[in-house]
Amino acid sequence: MENIPDTPEGIILESLLEGMNQYYSVELAKKVIRGMRESRSKGQFTGGTPPYGYFVKNKKVYIKEDEAEIVKLIFERKLAGIEVPKIIQEIHAMGVLHRGRPFLPNAFDMLANKLYIGIDQYKNDVYTNIYPPIID
């Protein structure tokens, strides 16, 4: 940081610099949010790791068919009343892995993930053009 003198003028200068930094930060946040909304409205993937059952190519999300079958199986078994540990046993018996590792109970957060029905929510906006639904 600059060497700001400890004088009345220095106090004003420091306040001005802090205000400019705060303005820059808020303005940048607004631009990022606007960019995210624009990208999502175009149906583009905006980053991160896609959920199990999906892959991204050229900013578009596609269904990974082999994993999508496992996602469907998990949802079907859960709807049939089967508990998560039993579903995990069944999947392990099939030799299926979750991103190269055995399925763990936290992978079953997918059961509450609206992306699997094609709904993506960012802030207060809902997008149905990014994730193709795997589940009805």
N, C-alpha and C positions, 0 to 999 in steps of 0.2 A: 504494500500500500504506500501511497505517497506520504512524504513527511509533511504533515499538516501542522503549522505553528499553533501554539496554545495561546491564540489571541482572539479577540472578537471576530476578526475576519476569518480566522481558521475555523471557528464554530460554524459560521455561515457556509464556508466551503465544504466542511464535513457533512453538514445537513444536505447540501445540494448534491454531493456525490452519493450519499445514501439514498436520497430520493430518486436519482437517476438509475441507480442499481435496482431499486424496488420496481420502478416503472419497467425497466428492461425485462425483469423476471416475470412480471404479470403479463406483459405484452407477448413474450415468448410462449407462455402457457396458453394464452388465447389462440395463438397461431398453431400450436401443436394440436389443440382440441379441434380447431377448424380443419386442419389437415387430416386428422383421424376420421372426422365425420365425412369429409369429401371422399376419402379412400373407401370407406365402408359403403357409402351410397353408390359407388361404382362397383361394389361387390368384390373389392380387393382385400386380401389378407393383410393385416397391419402389424404382424410380427409376433414373436414368441414361438413357443412350441405348439404345433397343432395337436388337438386331442387325439387319443388313440382311435384309429379307424379313419384318419384323414391324413393327407399329405398336401404340400403346397408346391406348385410349379408356376412360375411367372406371376406371382402374386394372386393366383387363383387357388381355391381349395377344392380338392377332389377326394372322392371316397377311395380308400385303400380296401379293396374288396375282401381280401383274406381277413383283415382285422375287423371289417364291418360285420362279417359273419359271426365273429366272437362277440362283438358288441350286441348284436341281435340275440345271440344265445343268452348272454348275461341278462338282458332285459326280460326275455321270455321266462328264464328260470326264476328270476325275482318275482315276476308277475304270478308265477305258479306257486309262490309262497316258499320257495327254497331260500334258506339263509345263506348269507355271504360266505361263511367258511366252507359250506358244502359246495357252493358254486366254484370256489377257488380249488377245492379238491378235484372237481370234475375237469376244470380247465387244465390243471397240472397233469392229470392223467392223460389228457390229450396231447401233452407236450407243448402247449402254447405258452409263449412268453410275452411279457408286457415291456416293450422297449429293451429287449435283450435280457430281462430279468424275470424271475417268477412273479406272478400277480400277488399283490399285497392288498389288504383290505382298503387302504386309502385309494387304490385305483378304482374302487367302486363308487367314488364320488361322481362318476359318470352317470349314475342313476338319477342324479338331480341336475345334470347339465343340460340346459335347453338347446345347446348347439346340436345335439343329436336329433332334435326334431326340426332343425333348421332355423332356430331363432337365436340371434345374437343381439345383446343389449349393451350399449355404450352410453354412459350417462343416462339421460332419459329417453334416448332414441332406440328404436327397435329395428333391426335389419333382418330381412329374410332372404337376402340375395347373396350371402357369403358362404354359408355352410349348406351343402346339399343334405337333406335329411336322411338319416340312416334308419330312424325309428319313426313309425307312424304317430 
